[in-house]
Amino acid sequence: MTITQQSASVSGLSPEALISQLGLANTVVDEKALANSVQRFAEQKIVLPTFAQLADPSTIPASITAGVHKDAPDARNLFRVHWYNDMDGNRVEVPNYVVLPQALTGVESPIVVAFGDRFPMITAHKVLAAFSCFVPRVITGQFDPTRHRAVWPSTGNYARGGIAISRILGSRGVAVLPAGMSQERFDWLDKWVADPSDIVRTPGTESNVKEIYDACNEMAKDPENFILNQFCEFGNHVGHYAVTGTALAHIYEHFRENSDNKNLRLAAFTSATGSAGTIAAGDKLKDVYGTKVVAVEALECPTMLENGFGEHNIQGIGDKHVPLIQNVMNTDVVVAVSDRATDELDVMFNTPAGKEYMATRLGLSAELIDALEHFGFSAICNVIAAIKTAKLLNYGPDDVLITIATDGGALYPSERVKTLARRFKNDFTAVDAAEVFGEHMGAIGTDAMIDCTERDRNRIFNLGYYTWVEQQGTPLDVFEARRSQSFWRYIRTYQPVWDNLITEFNARVAAQ
C-alpha cells in the first residue's frame, strides 16, 4: 500500500482526492512536466535542498553558499531557507533568538522570540512557506516551469517569497496582494519581478483576503496560471512542521540548557494564524513537549474570537476566514490583539525617544533594545499574545512561551511615518513613550481570549465551511477530513517521501 493509499484509508479520502483537491502526490503524476523541470534545472545548474536538510542545516556543506550574497537571486540561496542564519547569511549553530525579561513583559514567564528576518532574499520567514508550497509541485510533475506561471496570493511576504523562489527556479512568478500593504513590499517586488504586470494589486489592505482569492479564481481560468495558494497548500503546513518546529525545539533546548532554572517547560507557542503555515510548528512542539498552541488574530477583525469582521493593520496575519491548512482542532487558546498596540509599539521600538525610555525607565540593555528593531508588526502581535497567555493560564517562572518575529521593523518605515503623523503629530516624545508602554505593555489583560473547549474548536472549524466549501468549491469530504488529528499525522508523512523525490530529482538533473 502506498503512502497516498494509507493516508486515504485514514482520512477517508480517495488517492485521487488527495492529489486533485489537495495537490498531495507522493509519486510523479506527469512525467513530461517533470522532464521539462529537470531540463530547466540542469540548464541553470539548480540543486534543491531537502526538508530534512533545512531542518538540520549542519548537514548542508558550507561550500554551497560560499561567496553567495544572502539576498542575491541565486539558487544556491535555497540552502539558506532555514532558521540557522545570522543577519549576514552566515550559518549559526543555534537559530538567533532573544529572551524578553519581566521588565518589558510584566510576567515572570520567559518569552523566547526567534528572528525571521535572518531568512535570505526577503528578510522574512515566508520564503520557507513559498519553498514548501512550490517544490512538492515541481518534483511530482504538477508544475511545469516551461509552461506555467506561478501565482502567489498573499498579503505581502509570501508573495515576495514566491517571486524569489520562482525566479531562481527558472519560472515566471506573479504576486497578488492588496494595494494597501506597506510600500517596502512593493519596492522589493519592483526590483524582482520580470515585468511590472506581474504585480497584481487587489482592493483593500491586510483584511481583504477574499479579494485576493477572487483575483486568483479569475486568473485560474487561464491554464498557464498555476495558483499556489498558501492558505490551502498543505506543503505549507508540512514545511513549517518539519523545519520551523524543529528549529524552535532547538532554541528551547538551548535556552533550557543555559538557564539556571532546571525546571523549565515549554508551556505555549503563540502564532498569528495568517495562512496557518507557521502555526504548524506548534503541532510539532505539542507532539514533543505537550506545548499549548495559541492562535492569534487582530482584535479589529475577530474572526476566530467572535465570527467577526473588520479592518486592521497587523500586516502579515490575514483574516476574515479560517485557512484550510489550519489545524483548528489542535488549538488550545485564541487571542486577539489590537493593531493600535502593534502600530504604536513599533514606533516606540524604532525611535530615539522610545529607546531612551526603555533604557532609562525600564532598564533594558542596549543589546535587547537593538533586538526590538527586528520585530515587525506580527512579531509584536505574537509577543503581546504570549503575555496575555501567560496571564490567562497563570504561568510562572518555570513556564517558557516561545514565538517568532516573522519579519523585522525594516519592512515598515512607511507605515511608521503614517502612525507618527496620525497619532503623534510627527513628534514622538518621552511622554508619548511612557503612555504607549503603559497602555500596550503595562496594562495587558486577559480580555479578548478563549481558553478553548471542544465546542469552541468545533465552532471555529465550522466557520471555515463558508470560505472553503461554499465560496471556493472544496468538496465537503475533503473539508471534513481535517477535523481528525489522524488526517494531520498522515499529511506529515509526505515530508520524507518528498525528500526522497527531491533526491531523485537532483540525481536526474545532475545526469543531464
C-alpha positions in Angstrom: 0.0 0.0 0.0 1.4 3.4 -0.9 1.5 6.3 1.5 -1.2 8.0 -0.5 -3.4 5.0 -0.1 -2.5 4.8 3.6 -3.4 8.5 4.0 -6.6 7.9 2.1 -7.6 5.0 4.3 -7.1 7.0 7.4 -8.6 10.3 6.3 -11.5 8.8 4.3 -10.3 10.4 1.1 -9.5 8.7 -2.1 -6.0 8.9 -3.5 -7.5 10.9 -6.4 -8.9 13.5 -4.0 -5.6 13.8 -2.1 -4.0 14.7 -5.4 -6.7 16.7 -7.3 -8.1 18.5 -4.3 -5.1 18.9 -2.1 -2.2 18.6 -4.5 -0.8 15.8 -2.3 1.1 13.5 -4.5 3.8 11.0 -3.5 4.7 9.9 -7.0 5.2 11.6 -10.3 1.9 12.5 -11.9 3.1 14.0 -15.1 6.4 12.7 -16.5 6.6 15.2 -19.3 6.3 18.1 -17.0 8.9 16.6 -14.7 11.3 16.1 -17.6 10.8 19.8 -18.5 11.7 20.8 -15.0 14.8 18.5 -15.0 16.0 20.1 -18.2 15.4 23.6 -17.0 17.1 23.0 -13.7 20.1 21.3 -15.5 20.5 24.3 -17.7 20.5 26.7 -14.8 22.6 24.3 -12.5 19.9 24.3 -9.8 20.1 21.8 -6.9 17.2 21.5 -4.4 17.7 21.1 -0.6 15.6 18.5 1.2 13.3 19.4 4.0 15.5 17.4 6.3 18.5 19.5 5.4 16.6 22.7 6.0 15.5 21.3 9.4 19.2 20.5 10.2 21.4 22.7 8.2 24.5 21.2 9.7 24.1 18.5 7.1 24.5 21.1 4.3 28.1 21.6 3.0 29.1 25.2 3.8 30.8 25.4 0.3 27.3 25.5 -1.4 26.7 29.1 -0.3 30.3 30.3 0.0 30.7 33.6 -1.8 26.9 34.0 -2.5 25.3 37.1 -1.1 22.3 36.1 1.1 19.9 38.4 -0.8 21.1 37.6 -4.3 18.7 35.9 -6.8 20.9 32.8 -6.8 19.5 29.3 -6.5 22.2 28.4 -4.0 20.4 30.6 -1.5 17.8 27.9 -1.4 20.2 26.2 1.1 19.7 29.2 3.4 15.9 28.9 3.5 16.1 27.9 7.2 16.3 29.5 10.7 20.1 29.0 11.1 21.4 32.2 9.6 22.7 35.4 11.1 22.0 38.8 9.6 24.9 38.4 7.2 23.7 35.0 6.0 26.4 33.1 7.9 25.5 29.7 9.4 24.9 29.6 13.1 24.8 26.6 15.4 21.5 27.7 17.1 18.9 29.9 15.5 19.1 33.6 16.6 16.7 34.4 19.4 16.1 36.8 22.2 14.5 36.2 25.7 12.3 39.0 26.8 12.6 40.0 30.5 9.9 40.7 33.0 10.9 44.4 33.0 9.4 44.6 29.4 6.7 42.0 29.5 5.4 42.3 33.1 5.2 38.5 33.5 7.6 36.1 35.2 7.5 33.6 32.4 10.4 33.8 29.9 9.2 34.7 26.4 11.5 33.5 23.7 11.4 35.0 20.3 13.1 33.6 17.1 14.1 36.0 14.4 12.6 35.6 11.0 14.5 38.4 9.3 17.5 36.2 9.0 16.0 34.3 6.1 17.5 35.1 2.7 16.3 37.3 -0.2 13.2 38.7 1.5 14.3 39.0 5.2 11.2 37.2 6.3 10.4 33.6 7.1 7.7 33.4 4.4 10.3 32.3 1.8 10.2 28.9 3.6 6.4 28.8 3.0 6.9 29.5 -0.7 9.6 26.8 -1.0 7.3 24.3 0.8 4.4 25.0 -1.5 6.3 25.1 -4.7 8.9 22.3 -4.6 6.5 19.4 -4.0 4.5 20.6 -7.1 7.7 20.6 -9.2 9.2 17.2 -8.1 5.9 15.4 -8.7 5.4 16.9 -12.2 2.3 19.0 -11.3 4.1 22.3 -12.1 5.9 22.8 -15.4 8.2 25.8 -15.4 8.3 25.8 -19.2 4.5 26.3 -19.4 3.2 27.6 -16.0 3.3 30.9 -14.3 3.4 30.6 -10.5 0.8 32.8 -9.0 1.4 33.8 -5.3 -1.7 35.1 -3.4 -0.6 36.9 -0.2 -0.8 40.0 2.0 2.9 40.6 1.3 5.7 38.4 2.5 4.6 35.2 0.9 4.2 36.8 -2.4 7.7 38.2 -2.1 9.0 34.8 -1.1 7.1 33.2 -4.1 8.6 35.7 -6.5 12.1 34.9 -5.2 11.6 31.2 -5.3 10.0 31.1 -8.8 12.7 33.5 -10.2 15.7 31.5 -9.0 14.0 28.2 -10.1 13.6 29.4 -13.6 9.9 30.2 -13.8 7.8 33.4 -14.1 6.1 34.4 -10.9 3.1 36.7 -10.3 2.5 38.4 -6.9 -1.1 39.0 -5.9 -1.5 41.3 -2.9 -3.7 44.1 -1.5 -2.8 47.6 -2.8 -2.8 48.9 0.8 0.2 46.9 2.0 3.5 48.6 3.1 5.4 50.5 0.4 8.5 48.5 1.2 6.9 45.3 0.0 6.1 46.9 -3.4 9.6 48.4 -3.6 11.1 45.0 -3.2 8.7 43.4 -5.8 9.5 46.2 -8.3 13.2 45.0 -8.3 12.4 41.3 -8.5 9.6 40.7 -11.0 10.2 40.0 -14.6 7.5 42.5 -15.7 5.5 45.2 -13.8 2.3 43.4 -14.8 3.5 40.5 -12.6 2.4 42.6 -9.6 -1.4 42.4 -9.2 -2.8 44.8 -6.7 -6.2 43.8 -5.3 -8.6 46.2 -3.4 -8.1 46.8 0.3 -5.5 46.0 2.9 -4.5 43.2 5.3 -8.1 42.2 6.0 -9.1 41.7 2.3 -8.1 38.1 1.7 -11.3 37.2 -0.2 -10.5 39.8 -2.8 -7.1 38.1 -3.3 -9.0 34.8 -3.8 -11.4 36.4 -6.3 -8.5 37.7 -8.4 -6.8 34.3 -8.3 -10.0 32.5 -9.3 -10.2 34.8 -12.4 -6.6 34.1 -13.2 -7.0 30.4 -12.8 -9.3 30.4 -15.9 -6.0 30.6 -17.9 -4.5 27.1 -17.7 -1.0 28.6 -17.8 -1.6 30.2 -14.4 -0.8 27.9 -11.5 -2.2 29.2 -8.3 0.0 28.4 -5.2 -2.4 29.5 -2.5 -0.6 29.3 0.8 -3.9 29.2 2.7 -4.8 25.8 1.2 -1.4 24.3 0.1 -0.6 21.6 2.6 3.1 21.8 1.8 3.0 25.0 3.8 1.9 23.0 6.9 4.4 20.2 6.3 7.3 22.5 5.8 6.7 24.5 8.9 6.1 21.4 11.0 9.3 19.9 9.9 11.6 22.9 9.6 10.2 25.7 11.9 9.0 23.2 14.6 12.4 21.6 14.8 14.2 25.0 14.9 12.0 26.2 17.8 12.6 22.9 19.7 16.4 23.5 19.3 16.0 27.1 20.6 14.1 25.9 23.6 16.6 23.2 24.4 19.5 25.6 24.1 17.7 28.1 26.4 16.9 25.5 28.9 20.5 24.0 28.9 21.9 27.5 29.5 19.4 28.6 32.2 19.9 28.4 35.9 16.3 27.2 36.2 16.3 23.5 35.6 12.6 23.2 36.0 11.7 24.9 32.7 9.0 23.5 30.5 7.8 24.7 27.1 4.4 25.7 28.0 3.0 27.5 25.0 3.6 28.6 21.4 1.9 31.7 20.1 1.4 32.4 16.4 -0.8 34.8 14.4 -2.6 32.5 12.1 -2.1 34.3 8.8 -2.0 31.4 6.2 -1.8 29.0 9.2 1.5 27.6 7.9 3.7 28.8 10.8 1.3 27.6 13.5 2.0 24.0 12.3 5.2 24.4 14.3 3.0 24.4 17.4 1.7 21.0 16.4 5.3 19.8 16.4 6.0 21.3 19.8 2.8 19.8 21.2 3.9 16.4 19.9 7.3 16.7 21.5 6.7 18.7 24.7 2.9 18.9 25.2 3.1 22.6 24.4 -0.2 24.5 24.1 -0.9 26.0 20.7 -2.2 29.6 20.8 -3.8 31.1 17.7 -3.6 34.9 17.3 -5.6 37.4 15.3 -6.4 41.1 15.1 -8.9 42.5 17.6 -10.3 44.8 14.9 -11.2 41.7 12.9 -12.1 39.0 15.5 -12.8 36.1 13.1 -12.0 33.1 15.4 -13.0 35.0 18.6 -16.4 36.3 17.5 -17.0 35.1 13.9 -16.4 38.8 13.2 -15.1 41.1 10.5 -13.4 44.4 10.1 -10.2 46.1 9.0 -6.7 46.2 10.7 -3.1 46.9 10.0 -1.2 44.0 11.6 0.4 43.2 8.2 1.1 39.5 7.6 -1.7 37.9 9.6 -4.7 38.0 7.1 -8.2 37.2 8.3 -12.0 37.1 7.7 -11.6 33.4 7.2 -10.1 30.2 8.6 -7.4 28.8 6.3 -7.9 25.2 5.0 -4.5 24.2 6.3 -5.2 25.4 9.9 -5.4 22.5 12.3 -8.2 24.1 14.3 -9.0 21.1 16.4 -5.5 21.2 17.9 -5.8 24.8 19.1 -5.8 25.5 22.8 -6.2 29.2 23.1 -7.4 32.0 20.8 -6.1 35.6 21.4 -7.0 38.9 19.7 -4.5 41.8 19.7 -5.2 45.4 18.6 -3.4 47.0 15.7 -3.2 50.1 17.8 -0.8 48.3 20.1 1.4 47.0 17.2 1.4 50.3 15.4 2.4 52.3 18.4 4.9 49.8 19.9 6.6 49.8 16.5 7.1 53.5 16.9 8.5 53.1 20.4 10.9 50.3 19.4 12.3 52.4 16.5 12.5 56.0 17.6 15.1 57.7 19.8 12.6 58.7 22.5 11.2 55.2 22.7 14.7 53.7 23.0 15.7 56.2 25.6 12.6 55.4 27.7 13.3 51.6 27.5 16.9 52.2 28.6 16.4 54.6 31.4 13.0 53.8 32.7 12.8 50.0 32.0 16.5 49.3 32.4 16.7 47.3 29.2 20.1 46.5 27.8 21.3 48.1 24.6 21.5 44.7 23.1 17.8 44.0 23.8 16.7 47.4 22.6 18.6 46.8 19.3 16.9 43.4 19.0 13.5 45.0 19.2 14.1 46.7 15.9 13.9 43.2 14.4 10.2 42.9 15.4 7.7 43.6 12.7 4.0 44.2 13.3 3.1 40.5 13.5 6.1 39.9 15.8 4.9 42.5 18.3 1.4 40.9 18.0 2.8 37.4 18.8 4.7 38.8 21.9 1.6 40.5 23.2 -0.3 37.3 22.7 2.3 35.4 24.7 2.0 37.9 27.6 -1.8 37.6 27.6 -1.5 33.8 27.5 0.9 33.8 30.5 -1.6 35.8 32.4 -4.7 33.8 31.4 -3.1 30.5 32.3 -1.3 31.8 35.4 2.1 30.8 34.1 5.1 31.4 36.3 8.9 31.4 36.0 9.1 27.8 35.1 6.8 28.2 32.1 8.5 29.2 28.8 6.5 30.7 26.0 8.0 30.7 22.5 7.1 32.7 19.4 8.6 34.1 16.2 9.3 37.5 14.7 8.1 36.8 11.2 9.9 39.8 9.8 11.6 43.0 11.1 10.9 46.6 11.6 12.9 47.4 8.4 9.8 46.5 6.4 7.6 49.2 8.0 9.2 52.7 7.8 6.4 53.9 5.6 3.8 52.6 8.0 5.7 54.2 10.9 5.6 57.6 9.2 1.8 57.2 8.9 1.4 56.4 12.6 3.7 59.2 13.7 1.6 61.7 11.7 -1.8 60.3 12.6 -1.3 59.7 16.3 1.7 61.7 17.5 1.7 64.8 15.3 5.1 63.8 13.9 6.8 64.2 17.3 7.2 61.1 19.4 8.3 62.3 22.9 9.3 60.8 26.2 5.8 61.3 27.5 4.4 59.5 24.4 6.8 56.6 25.1 5.6 56.3 28.7 1.9 56.4 27.6 2.5 53.8 24.8 4.3 51.5 27.2 1.7 51.9 29.9 -1.2 51.3 27.6 0.1 48.5 25.4 2.6 46.6 27.7 2.0 47.7 31.2 -1.8 47.2 31.2 -2.1 43.9 29.2 -5.1 41.9 30.4 -6.9 38.7 29.6 -9.7 40.3 27.6 -10.4 39.1 24.0 -9.3 35.5 24.7 -10.7 32.0 24.6 -9.3 29.1 26.6 -10.8 26.6 24.1 -13.2 23.8 24.8 -14.0 21.2 22.3 -17.2 23.2 21.4 -15.1 26.3 20.8 -12.8 24.4 18.4 -15.8 22.9 16.5 -17.3 26.4 16.2 -14.1 27.8 14.7 -13.7 24.8 12.5 -17.2 25.0 11.2 -16.7 28.7 10.3 -14.2 27.6 7.6 -17.1 25.9 5.7 -18.3 29.2 4.3 -15.0 30.0 2.7 -13.8 26.6 1.5 -17.0 24.7 0.6 -19.4 27.5 -0.3 -17.0 30.0 -1.9 -14.0 28.0 -3.1 -15.7 24.8 -4.0 -13.7 22.4 -1.7 -15.6 19.0 -1.5 -17.3 18.5 1.8 -15.5 15.2 2.5 -12.1 17.0 2.0 -13.2 19.8 4.3 -14.5 17.4 7.0 -11.4 15.1 6.9 -9.4 17.9 8.5 -11.4 17.5 11.7 -9.5 14.4 12.7 -5.9 14.5 14.0 -5.2 11.3 12.1 -5.5 13.4 8.9 -2.8 15.8 10.0 -0.5 13.0 11.2 -0.6 11.4 7.7 -0.3 14.7 5.9 3.1 15.0 7.6 4.2 11.6 6.3 4.7 13.3 3.0 7.9 15.1 4.1 10.3 12.1 3.9 8.5 11.0 0.7 9.1 14.4 -0.8 12.7 14.3 0.4 13.3 11.1 -1.5 11.7 12.6 -4.6 13.9 15.7 -4.3 17.0 13.4 -4.1 15.9 11.5 -7.2 15.1 14.8 -9.0 18.6 16.2 -8.2 20.1 13.0 -9.5 18.3 13.3 -12.8 19.3 17.0 -13.1 23.0 16.0 -12.4 22.8 13.3 -15.1 21.8 15.7 -17.8 
